[in-house]
Amino acid sequence: MRIGIVGGGVAGLGSAYFLAEAGHQVEVFEQAATLGGLAGCFDFNGVPVEKYYHFICRDDDDLLAMLRRLGLQNEVEWRPGQMRFFYAGQLYRFGTPWDLLRFRPLSLRERVRFGLNVALSRSAKSWERYESMTARDWLIAQIGARAYEVIWEPLLRIKFGPYYEQISASWVWHRIHRVVRSRAHLLARERLGFLRRGTSALLDALVAELQRRGVGLRTGVPVDAITVGPRGVTGLTVGGVHQPFDAVVSTAPLPLLARLLPPAAAEQLGDLTGIEYITVVCLIMKLRQPVTDGFWINVHDPRVPFNGFIEYTNLNPRADAARPYLLYVPFYLPPGDARFAQPDAELLRDCLAGLRVVRPDLTDDWVLGYRVFRERFAQAICTTNFAARIPPVRTRIPGLLMTDSTQLYPSDRTISGMFGQARRVAELLATR
C-alpha cells in the first residue's frame, strides 16, 4: 500500500519504520523544519542536545528493541538516578528507602507509609482498580494527608493547575511503578538509562534507515487536510494539492486531527476536542558547574516558581561534548496560562531566582547559554475514568489510523511508548 503519515515525531518515524519493513511505500509529512517532535534535538553551540530531557527505564522494552534493531544497543549506559527533594530550604536525598528514613519533614510513621506505597506500587500489576479514584484521594488513603501535602500536592498543583484535584489515581500509580521498577530490588536506588551521544544518535540512525528503505521524509510541509470519500480515506491535501494514499496514519494530537478531517468524518471518531492537554515551556541552560549533585530534583518551596529541575549532565556526562552542565527547568502549564508566552529573557530571570533559593551562590555568569522550547499539546490531562475516553488506533473511517499519547494511558508519553504504538499501527494495517 501507499501510506501517508502525518507527523514526523517518534510515532511517525516509528510507524514509517515498521510499515516500510512490511513492504509498504511510505511518505512522512512534518510541518516543522526538523524531525523528532518532542524527542527532537537542536544544535547547542556545536553539540546536539535534546529539546526535552529523556531517560530510559528498565521496562522500556519497545525503545530497547528499536535500539537493537538499529545497532545502537551498545550506546546505552545505566547509572543511578540520584533523586533529590528540596523542601523548605533544605535539600534531601530521595532515592532509596534509607534516604526516605532520613527525610525529616515527615514523621517516622509517615515515612514508613510512604515507603510501603512505593513497594506496593512496584509489585502491583493492575491499574484499573484505581480508575474511578482521584490521585488526591488515593494518595491520602495510602500515605496520609501530611505526606500528600509535603510531597505530592505541590507536584500535582504546579503541573496541572486547576485540574490537579481531578487527576486519575491510575496515572500517578503508573508514574511510581515505572520508575521504581528500574530498581534491581526494592532497597536499591533506581538505575536509569541514557544514550551516550544523546537522543540524536537514535534519530540519526532511524532517519538513515528510513532513507535506505526509500521512505519519503518531507519537513517544513504542513498537511492541509485528510481527505475522506464515501469508502474511507482517499489521501492528504498538502500545499493545496491532493495526494492519493491507500491509508493515512495521523500522529497529530487529537484536537489537531479534528481540524484536518471533514466535520462529518471527525464526528465519527467521537469527541476529539473534549480531552484537554497541558502545555510545556522548557528552559535549557548550559552552566559552568552543577547546582546540586542530583539528576532529578523535586522542589516544594513557595519561593520557587517551578516544581523541579533536571540536571541532565549528572546522569549523562556526554563524553562527546565539552564539560558544561545541562540543566532543564520544565513548566507544565494549563492551557491559556500567561507563562506560555513569557519572553525568554524573563523566563531565564525567574528560573535563576528560583535556583538561587536552592544554591544561593549561583551567579549570572554561571550561564554559558540557554534556549527555550514550547509545546502546546504536551500531555493529556488524565482525569478519573480516563480509559473510557481513549480513542482506538484503528478508527471507524476505513484507511485511517491514529496514534496519540492518550493511548499510552496510564503511562506518560515516552519514546518507548510511542515506538510501541508505531508497531501496533503496522500490525493493524497488516490485518486490514
C-alpha positions in Angstrom: 0.0 0.0 0.0 0.9 3.6 -0.4 0.7 5.2 3.1 0.9 8.8 4.2 1.9 9.7 7.7 1.0 13.0 9.4 3.8 14.0 11.8 7.5 13.3 11.9 7.9 12.7 15.7 8.8 9.3 17.2 5.4 7.9 16.5 5.5 9.0 12.8 9.1 7.8 12.2 8.5 4.6 14.1 5.3 3.9 12.1 7.3 4.6 8.9 9.9 2.1 10.0 7.6 -0.8 10.7 5.4 -0.1 7.6 8.4 0.1 5.3 9.7 -3.1 6.9 6.4 -4.7 5.9 6.9 -3.6 2.3 4.7 -0.6 2.0 5.5 2.7 0.3 5.6 5.4 2.9 5.8 9.1 3.0 6.1 11.3 6.1 4.9 14.9 6.3 6.3 17.1 9.2 5.3 20.7 9.4 8.4 21.6 11.5 11.8 22.2 9.9 13.3 19.1 11.7 12.2 15.6 12.6 11.8 14.2 16.1 8.9 16.1 17.6 9.2 16.1 21.4 12.2 13.8 21.1 13.9 16.3 18.7 17.3 17.8 19.2 19.0 21.2 18.5 22.5 22.4 18.0 23.7 23.9 21.3 27.0 25.5 20.4 28.1 22.6 18.2 26.6 19.8 20.3 23.3 18.1 19.5 21.1 18.4 22.6 17.6 17.2 23.4 14.9 19.9 23.4 13.3 18.0 26.3 15.1 15.7 28.7 14.8 11.9 28.2 15.9 8.8 30.1 15.3 5.1 29.8 13.7 2.8 32.4 14.2 -0.9 32.7 10.7 -1.7 31.3 11.1 0.5 28.2 11.0 -2.7 26.1 10.0 -1.1 22.8 12.7 1.5 22.9 15.4 -1.0 23.8 14.1 -3.3 21.0 14.4 -0.4 18.5 17.9 0.4 19.6 18.9 -3.3 19.0 17.3 -3.1 15.5 19.4 0.0 14.7 22.6 -1.5 16.1 22.7 1.0 19.0 22.3 -1.3 22.0 25.9 -0.6 23.0 25.2 3.1 23.1 23.0 2.6 26.2 24.5 3.1 29.7 22.9 2.7 33.1 23.6 4.8 36.1 21.9 5.5 39.5 19.2 8.2 39.1 20.3 10.3 42.1 16.9 11.8 43.1 16.8 14.8 45.4 13.9 16.7 47.2 14.3 20.4 48.1 11.8 21.2 50.8 11.5 24.4 52.8 15.1 25.4 52.3 16.7 22.0 52.7 18.0 19.6 50.0 17.4 15.9 50.9 18.5 12.7 49.2 15.3 11.0 48.0 16.1 7.8 46.0 16.2 4.8 48.4 14.4 3.6 51.5 17.4 4.7 53.5 17.0 8.2 52.1 13.3 8.2 53.0 14.1 7.2 56.6 16.2 10.4 56.9 13.5 12.7 55.3 12.8 14.7 58.4 9.8 16.7 57.1 7.7 13.6 57.7 7.2 11.6 60.9 8.6 8.1 61.1 5.2 6.7 60.7 4.5 8.8 57.6 7.9 7.8 56.1 7.0 4.1 56.6 3.6 4.5 55.0 5.2 6.4 52.0 7.7 3.5 51.6 5.0 0.9 51.8 3.1 2.6 49.0 6.2 2.6 46.8 6.7 -1.1 47.5 3.1 -1.9 46.6 3.2 0.2 43.5 6.3 -1.6 42.3 4.8 -5.0 42.7 1.2 -4.3 41.6 0.3 -5.3 38.1 -3.2 -3.8 37.6 -4.0 -0.1 37.4 -7.7 -0.5 36.5 -8.8 -0.7 40.2 -7.7 2.9 40.6 -9.6 4.3 37.6 -12.5 5.8 39.5 -10.4 7.4 42.2 -8.6 10.8 42.1 -4.9 10.8 42.8 -5.6 13.0 45.8 -8.0 10.6 47.4 -5.8 7.5 46.6 -2.6 9.1 47.9 -4.1 10.4 51.1 -5.6 6.9 51.8 -2.2 5.3 51.1 0.3 7.7 52.7 -1.7 10.1 54.8 -2.7 13.8 54.4 0.6 15.2 55.7 2.8 13.2 53.3 0.5 14.1 50.4 0.7 17.8 51.3 4.5 17.7 51.6 5.4 15.6 48.6 2.6 15.1 46.1 0.2 18.1 46.2 2.8 20.7 45.1 3.9 18.5 42.2 0.3 17.9 41.0 -0.8 21.5 41.7 2.0 23.1 39.7 1.9 20.6 36.9 -1.9 20.5 36.3 -3.0 23.9 37.8 -6.8 24.0 38.2 -7.1 20.3 37.2 -4.8 18.9 39.9 -7.6 17.5 42.1 -9.2 15.7 39.1 -6.2 13.7 38.1 -6.6 9.9 38.0 -5.0 7.7 40.6 -4.1 5.3 37.9 -1.9 7.9 36.2 0.0 8.6 39.5 0.3 4.9 40.3 2.0 4.3 36.9 4.5 7.1 37.4 5.6 5.5 40.7 5.5 2.0 39.2 7.6 2.8 36.1 10.5 4.5 38.0 10.6 2.1 40.9 10.6 -0.9 38.5 14.0 0.4 37.5 15.4 -0.8 40.8 17.2 -4.1 40.9 15.4 -4.7 44.2 13.2 -2.7 46.5 16.0 -1.4 48.6 18.3 -0.4 45.7 18.5 3.0 44.0 16.8 3.4 40.6 19.1 2.8 37.7 18.2 4.9 34.7 19.5 4.5 31.1 20.6 7.0 28.5 22.3 7.1 25.1 25.9 8.3 25.5 25.6 10.6 22.5 22.1 11.6 23.4 18.8 11.1 21.6 20.2 12.5 18.4 22.1 9.2 17.9 18.7 7.3 17.8 17.1 9.8 15.5 20.1 10.0 13.1 20.2 6.2 12.8 16.4 5.9 12.4 16.3 8.5 9.7 19.2 6.9 7.9 17.4 3.6 7.9 14.2 5.1 6.7 16.1 6.8 3.8 17.7 3.5 3.0 14.3 1.9 2.7 13.0 4.6 0.4 10.7 6.4 2.9 9.9 9.9 1.8 10.7 12.4 4.7 9.2 15.8 4.0 10.0 18.5 6.6 8.6 22.0 6.7 5.5 20.7 4.9 2.2 21.1 6.9 -0.7 18.9 5.9 -3.8 20.9 5.0 -6.4 18.1 5.3 -7.0 14.4 5.4 -9.4 13.7 2.5 -12.2 11.3 3.0 -14.6 9.8 0.5 -17.7 7.5 0.7 -15.5 4.4 1.2 -12.9 5.9 3.6 -9.7 7.8 3.4 -8.5 8.9 -0.1 -5.3 10.7 0.8 -3.9 14.0 2.0 -4.1 17.6 0.8 -0.7 19.2 1.0 0.0 22.7 -0.2 -3.4 22.8 -1.8 -2.7 19.6 -3.8 -4.4 16.3 -3.3 -2.1 13.4 -2.9 -3.7 9.9 -3.0 -2.9 7.3 -0.4 -4.4 3.9 0.4 -4.1 4.6 4.1 -3.2 7.5 6.4 -1.7 7.4 9.8 -2.2 10.5 12.0 0.2 11.1 14.8 -1.1 14.6 15.5 -2.7 15.5 18.9 -6.4 14.8 18.8 -7.6 18.4 18.6 -5.3 18.9 15.5 -6.6 15.7 13.9 -10.1 17.0 14.3 -9.2 20.1 12.3 -7.7 18.0 9.5 -10.8 16.0 8.9 -14.1 17.0 7.3 -16.6 17.8 10.2 -18.8 14.7 9.4 -15.7 12.4 9.5 -14.4 13.9 12.7 -17.8 13.2 14.4 -17.4 9.5 13.6 -14.3 9.4 15.8 -16.0 10.7 19.0 -15.1 13.8 20.9 -11.6 14.6 19.7 -11.7 18.0 21.2 -13.0 17.0 24.6 -9.7 15.9 26.0 -7.7 18.8 27.2 -3.9 19.0 27.1 -1.4 20.8 29.3 1.3 22.8 27.7 5.0 22.8 28.4 7.7 25.5 28.4 11.2 24.1 28.9 14.3 26.2 29.6 17.6 24.6 29.0 20.7 26.2 30.4 24.4 25.3 29.9 26.1 26.1 33.2 29.7 26.3 34.3 29.1 23.9 37.2 26.2 21.9 38.6 23.6 23.3 41.1 23.4 20.0 43.0 24.9 16.5 42.8 21.5 15.1 41.8 19.8 14.3 38.5 16.1 14.8 39.3 15.4 17.4 41.9 11.8 17.9 43.1 11.1 21.2 44.7 8.5 22.2 47.3 9.3 25.8 48.4 6.9 28.8 48.0 9.9 30.9 46.8 10.5 28.8 43.8 8.2 29.1 40.7 8.7 25.5 39.4 8.2 22.1 41.0 11.5 20.6 39.9 14.5 20.7 37.6 16.7 18.1 35.9 20.5 18.3 35.9 20.9 16.0 33.0 24.7 16.0 32.9 24.6 14.4 36.4 23.1 11.4 34.7 24.7 11.5 31.2 28.1 13.2 31.3 28.1 13.3 27.4 31.7 12.3 26.6 31.2 13.7 23.1 30.7 17.2 24.5 32.7 19.7 26.5 32.1 19.7 30.2 29.5 22.4 30.7 26.5 21.1 32.6 23.0 20.9 31.1 20.1 21.8 33.3 16.4 21.7 32.3 13.6 23.6 34.0 10.2 22.5 32.7 7.0 24.4 33.3 3.9 22.3 32.7 1.0 24.8 32.4 -2.7 24.6 31.9 -3.9 26.0 28.5 -4.1 29.7 28.4 -1.5 30.3 31.2 0.4 33.6 30.6 3.7 32.0 31.3 3.5 30.0 28.0 4.1 33.3 26.1 6.6 34.8 28.6 9.6 36.2 26.9 12.7 34.0 27.1 14.8 36.5 29.0 12.1 36.9 31.7 11.8 33.2 32.0 15.6 32.9 32.5 15.5 35.6 35.2 12.7 33.8 37.1 14.4 30.4 36.8 17.7 31.8 38.1 15.9 33.4 41.0 14.4 30.1 41.9 17.6 28.2 41.5 19.3 30.7 43.8 16.9 29.5 46.6 18.4 26.1 46.2 22.0 27.3 45.5 22.5 30.8 46.9 26.0 31.3 45.5 24.7 30.8 41.9 25.5 33.9 39.8 24.5 35.0 36.3 28.0 34.3 34.9 27.4 30.5 35.5 25.1 30.6 32.5 27.1 29.9 29.3 24.0 29.8 27.1 20.3 29.0 27.2 17.3 28.1 24.9 13.6 27.9 25.4 11.2 25.4 23.7 7.4 25.3 23.9 4.8 22.7 23.1 1.1 23.4 23.1 0.0 19.7 23.4 2.5 18.3 25.8 0.3 15.8 27.7 -3.3 14.9 28.1 -5.0 15.8 31.4 -5.8 12.3 32.6 -8.9 12.6 34.8 -10.8 9.8 36.6 -12.2 7.0 34.3 -9.9 8.3 31.6 -9.5 4.8 30.0 -13.1 5.0 28.6 -12.3 8.2 26.7 -9.2 6.8 24.9 -9.8 6.5 21.1 -8.7 3.3 19.3 -5.7 3.2 16.9 -7.9 1.8 14.1 -10.7 4.4 13.6 -14.2 3.9 12.2 -13.0 5.6 9.0 -11.6 2.9 6.7 -8.0 3.5 6.0 -7.4 6.0 8.8 -5.3 5.0 11.8 -4.2 7.4 14.6 -1.7 7.4 17.4 -1.7 9.8 20.3 -0.1 9.9 23.7 -3.6 9.4 25.3 -3.4 5.8 24.1 -0.4 5.2 26.4 -2.5 5.7 29.5 -1.9 5.2 32.3 1.7 5.8 31.2 3.1 9.2 30.4 4.2 10.0 26.9 7.6 8.2 26.4 9.8 7.4 23.4 9.3 3.7 24.2 5.6 4.0 24.4 5.4 5.8 21.0 7.5 3.1 19.4 5.1 0.6 20.8 2.2 2.5 19.2 4.0 2.6 15.9 4.4 -1.2 16.0 0.7 -1.5 16.7 -0.1 0.6 13.6 1.8 -1.7 11.4 0.2 -4.8 12.9 -3.3 -3.4 12.4 -2.6 -2.4 8.8 -1.4 -6.0 8.2 -4.8 -7.2 9.1 -6.8 -4.6 7.2 
